[in-house]
Amino acid sequence: MTSYTHGHAEPVLRSHRWRTAENSAAYLLPHLRPGLRLLDVGSGPGTITADLAALVAPAEVTALEATAEALGLTAAELRRRGIRADLVVGDVHDLPFRDDAFDVVHAHQVLQHVADPVAALRELRRVCRPGGLVAVRDADYAGFTWWPRDPGIDTWLRLYDAAARANGGEPDAGRRLLGWARAAGFPDPVATASTWCFATPEDREYWGGMWAERIVGSALADQLVAEGRCTRADLADVAAAWRRWTADPDGWFVVLHGEVLAHP
């Protein structure tokens, strides 16, 4: 695993807790049914995990995170919703499971952060039974688009890209998922795309307000300053750009995602 660019500051977790199976894994949902053994890799705050668990119950899901701290976030959400799960700390490049252990293996916004996405996909394939399904979805930062234009948000994207690549990640993972899956040996991966669109006042407050906080108060902010890529004052200017966008009634932002469904 690379260094996790986002970190786990409160505005980051608030962002991740917004995610649901419906808004972040819709491409997978038609393939789920009760009784399927499902592994959720990179379960984070557990909101998607909990939704998926409800769909495959009475089977018990397995949630995997890279650290005990991150897995504790998953555990807290599952407890809150009264869901039992098998919680495991492990490395996606070397999963601690036997071959063919799961019917469905899911990873949302994971491969953009790992050192070797193809090796990770080989592991997802290994632990998925023949006839099962591997589902991966990742953002593609170079495909993000927004209006009105603002040089401060352009700076945000440039800084995030630099930080993610310095950590060994690939911020434009979405467009690469199909190629990575083919390189990992999946015989016939199916690629699709979907978006998050933030255009209502409530959505702008969520997305723009969250980034205005994250760019000055998260692991990303600390990394950018420590690496000499910008100053705290520069980050405050970026935060102000996000607040301008949030307040603009014409504000519109689309987050592009690549998706792949693949049978082993």
C-alpha positions, 0 to 999 in steps of 0.5 A: 500500500502507498501512503494514503493521500487523504488521511482520516481527518474529520472532513475526509470521513464526513465525505466518505460517509456520504457514500452508499451502495446506491451512489457508489456501487450501482453497477454491482447491485443487480448482481447481488443476492442473499447468501453470497459471500462478499469481500469488501476491500478498503471498507473505510467508514463502512457505509458501503459495506453495511449496504452490501451486507444487507443485500447478501444477508444472511451471508456474513460479509468480510471487510478488509482494511490496511490498518487497525485504525481504518478497520475500526471505522468500519467496525463502528458503522457496522455496530451502529447498524447492527450488522455482523461481519468478519473484520480483517487487517491485511494488504491488498497485494497479499490477501490473507484468504484462501483461493476461491474464498468469496463469491463477490470481491468489491473494491471502491476507490482503492486501486488509485492508492496502491503501489501495484494495481495489477498485482492487487487485481490478481489477488482479488481474482485469486480469492474470488471463486470461478464464476464469481465476480470482481467489482472495482470502481475508481475516480479519474481526477483528470476527467473531473469537470466543473463550472464556473472555472476558477484558477483556485480549483485548477490549483487544487487539482494540480496539487492533489495530482502531485501529492497522490503521485508522490505517494505512489498512487494513480489519481487517473485510475478510472480510465486504467481499470480495464487495462489493469484488469486485462493485465491481471488475467481477467479473460473478459472484463466489462468496463463502464463509467458513472459520475457523481454530480454536485449541482444543487445548493445542498450538494455544493455545500457538501462537496465544496464545503468539504474540500474547503476544509480538507485542503487546509486541515487534512493529511493532504494539506500537511503533505503539500506544505511539507514537500514545499509544493505550496504554503498554508496561505496558498491553501487558504486561497484554494479553500476560498476558491471552493467557497466561491464555487459553493456559493455560486448558484451556477456551480456544477461539478462532475466526478468521473469514475471508471468501473469494471466487472470481471469474472475470474 
